[in-house]
């Protein structure tokens, strides 16, 4: 009994403690929940932190998924793969010796076999070269040796031989359209001097544009960019073409033609070349450069600047805008990569408008030829279809503004100019008709009288 009595007070105290705990616990449940939520946010793992740990696990233990999500520049190679590469590089390349003929004697074959075995042993010792060494040698810089057999082709590409041929042909057309009797010696001297001046101008142009041509796909294979010739050799070649060319035009033809040739070299190298990186005005300056060669042909024949020379220059001036603007439209990425300021890159709308305007200007210039007494009235009639066709393609290029229309306009300009000059030459007024009317200049009249005299 005494033991039971002694246990009652503790039971009563325990019941009182439970009752107190229940009352206080029910009241403090919201506060404890808020406190636990704050502790979970501060100390426990949240959903965002779990995602972060998941990403870290993927990037560390699953490289394929990480490479799919974000490609890496250099993949980390495991030591096992490195050992495999080393084993592959240490492979020995054996050279198989040829089999000796059957009809040889035993002594000869045995001696030769011994020599071959010694040579093969020496070659195998020398041929133990890692596979990666050859690729490293190919990637290293090598000195390019200039061979004399390759020099004519390199100089032809340095002087832009196709562009030079076009310049000489337009100068020849100007000489043929002059209202004077044809002189073969003067014609050959004028053509040779014009060609040499064009080679010099093109070589200097490539010398200045080496760092910019290396960024363009169209010009990255030029001789100076690839290092096939040295810049000193390019400058010497330009000087050896320019000085004799200008001297030939000045002394062999006339000083006016020589001055025009020297001015054209200066305009192309010192004005057009730097303007290509500064302003779109370079296209108009380049058109003036292309318009001077037919004027040089005219002055080489007549010795004076007449209205016919300016008309020929105007035709070449207007023709270059649809030709070059259509060409540059397909090379906009190259020009922007090289840093050139072209209309097709900076002002595409102006590029198409200018091409269409000068296509239409060719019709007006062809009509002005009989007015200036250079051709007969049949020339504007015969040349009207080809002028209308290039104007139609210029309108298509202006309207569509795509690569297809620009390509068609460019290829049309390649055959339009020679056909137009050929038609102009066939419709040229004869020298006798102009002499009877008194339309010849003084020097041309003297030449005509000298030819008519026995």
Residue pairs with C-beta under 8 A, 6 or more apart in sequence:
40 46
45 53
58 65
58 66
59 66
63 76
67 75
77 85
88 131
89 130
89 131
89 132
90 130
91 131
92 124
92 127
92 128
93 127
93 128
93 129
94 124
94 127
95 120
95 123
95 124
95 127
97 116
97 117
97 119
97 120
100 109
100 112
100 113
104 112
144 226
144 227
144 228
146 154
146 228
146 229
150 228
154 223
154 228
154 229
155 237
157 222
157 223
158 202
158 203
158 206
158 222
158 223
158 224
158 229
158 234
158 237
159 198
159 199
159 200
159 202
159 203
159 237
159 241
160 198
160 202
160 206
163 198
163 202
164 195
164 198
164 199
164 202
167 194
167 195
167 198
167 290
167 293
168 191
168 194
168 195
168 198
168 293
169 418
170 290
170 293
170 294
170 297
170 316
170 417
170 421
171 190
171 191
171 194
171 293
171 294
171 296
171 297
171 300
172 187
172 191
172 297
173 294
173 297
173 312
173 421
173 424
173 425
174 293
174 294
174 295
174 296
174 297
174 298
174 300
174 301
174 309
174 312
175 186
175 187
175 190
175 191
175 297
175 298
175 300
175 301
176 182
176 297
176 425
176 428
177 294
177 297
177 298
177 308
177 312
177 374
177 424
177 425
177 428
178 297
178 298
178 301
178 302
178 308
178 444
179 302
179 308
179 374
179 429
179 431
179 434
179 439
179 440
179 441
179 444
180 301
180 302
180 431
180 440
180 444
180 447
180 448
181 431
181 447
181 448
181 451
183 301
186 253
186 300
186 301
187 300
187 301
189 248
189 249
189 252
189 253
189 300
190 249
190 253
190 257
190 296
190 297
190 300
190 301
192 245
192 248
193 245
193 246
193 248
193 249
193 252
193 253
193 257
193 258
193 261
194 245
194 249
194 261
194 293
194 296
194 297
195 245
196 241
196 242
196 244
196 245
196 248
197 241
197 242
197 245
197 246
197 249
197 261
197 262
197 264
197 265
198 293
199 237
199 238
199 241
199 242
199 245
200 238
200 239
200 241
200 242
200 245
200 265
201 242
201 264
201 265
201 268
201 269
203 234
203 235
203 237
203 238
203 241
204 235
204 238
204 242
204 265
204 269
204 273
205 268
205 269
205 273
206 213
206 222
206 223
206 224
206 234
207 224
207 231
207 234
207 235
207 238
208 269
208 273
208 274
209 219
209 273
209 276
210 222
210 224
210 225
210 231
212 277
212 338
212 339
212 340
213 219
213 220
213 222
213 224
213 225
213 338
214 220
214 225
215 337
215 338
215 339
216 334
216 335
216 337
216 338
217 334
218 331
218 334
219 225
219 334
219 338
220 226
223 229
223 234
224 231
224 234
242 265
245 261
246 258
246 261
246 262
246 265
247 258
249 257
249 258
249 261
249 296
249 300
250 257
250 258
250 259
251 258
253 300
254 299
254 300
254 303
256 299
256 303
256 304
256 305
257 296
257 299
257 300
260 292
260 295
260 296
260 299
261 296
263 292
264 289
264 292
264 293
264 296
267 285
267 288
267 289
267 292
268 286
268 289
271 285
272 282
272 285
272 286
272 289
275 281
275 282
275 285
276 282
276 340
276 341
276 342
277 339
277 340
277 341
278 341
279 341
280 341
280 342
280 343
280 346
280 347
280 350
282 341
282 342
283 321
283 324
283 325
283 342
283 343
283 354
286 320
286 324
287 317
287 320
287 321
287 324
288 317
290 316
290 317
290 320
291 313
291 314
291 316
291 317
291 320
292 313
293 316
294 309
294 312
294 313
294 315
294 316
295 305
295 309
295 310
295 312
295 313
297 312
298 305
298 306
298 308
298 309
298 312
299 305
299 309
302 309
302 441
302 443
302 444
303 443
304 441
304 443
306 441
307 372
307 374
308 372
308 374
311 365
311 368
311 369
311 372
311 374
314 365
315 362
315 365
315 366
315 420
316 417
318 358
318 359
318 361
318 362
318 365
319 358
319 362
319 413
319 416
319 417
319 420
320 358
321 354
321 355
321 357
321 358
322 355
322 356
322 358
322 359
322 390
322 393
322 394
322 397
322 409
322 413
323 410
323 413
323 414
323 417
325 343
325 344
325 351
325 352
325 354
325 355
325 406
326 355
326 397
326 406
326 407
326 409
326 410
326 413
327 406
327 410
328 335
328 342
328 343
328 344
328 345
328 351
329 344
329 348
329 351
329 397
329 403
329 406
330 403
330 406
330 407
330 410
331 344
332 342
332 344
332 345
332 348
335 342
335 344
335 345
336 345
342 351
343 350
343 351
343 354
344 351
348 401
352 397
352 398
352 401
353 398
355 394
355 397
355 398
355 409
356 391
356 394
356 395
356 397
356 398
358 394
359 387
359 390
359 391
359 393
359 394
359 395
360 391
360 394
362 387
362 390
362 391
362 420
363 380
363 384
363 387
363 388
363 391
366 379
366 380
366 383
366 384
366 387
366 420
366 424
367 380
369 375
369 379
369 380
369 424
369 427
370 376
370 377
370 379
370 380
373 429
373 434
373 437
373 439
374 428
374 429
375 424
375 427
375 428
375 429
376 427
376 428
376 429
378 427
379 423
379 424
379 427
382 423
382 427
383 420
383 423
383 424
386 416
386 419
386 420
386 423
387 420
389 412
389 416
390 409
390 412
390 413
390 416
393 405
393 408
393 409
393 412
394 409
396 405
396 408
396 409
397 405
397 406
397 408
397 409
399 405
431 440
431 444
431 448
432 448
434 440
435 445
435 448
440 448
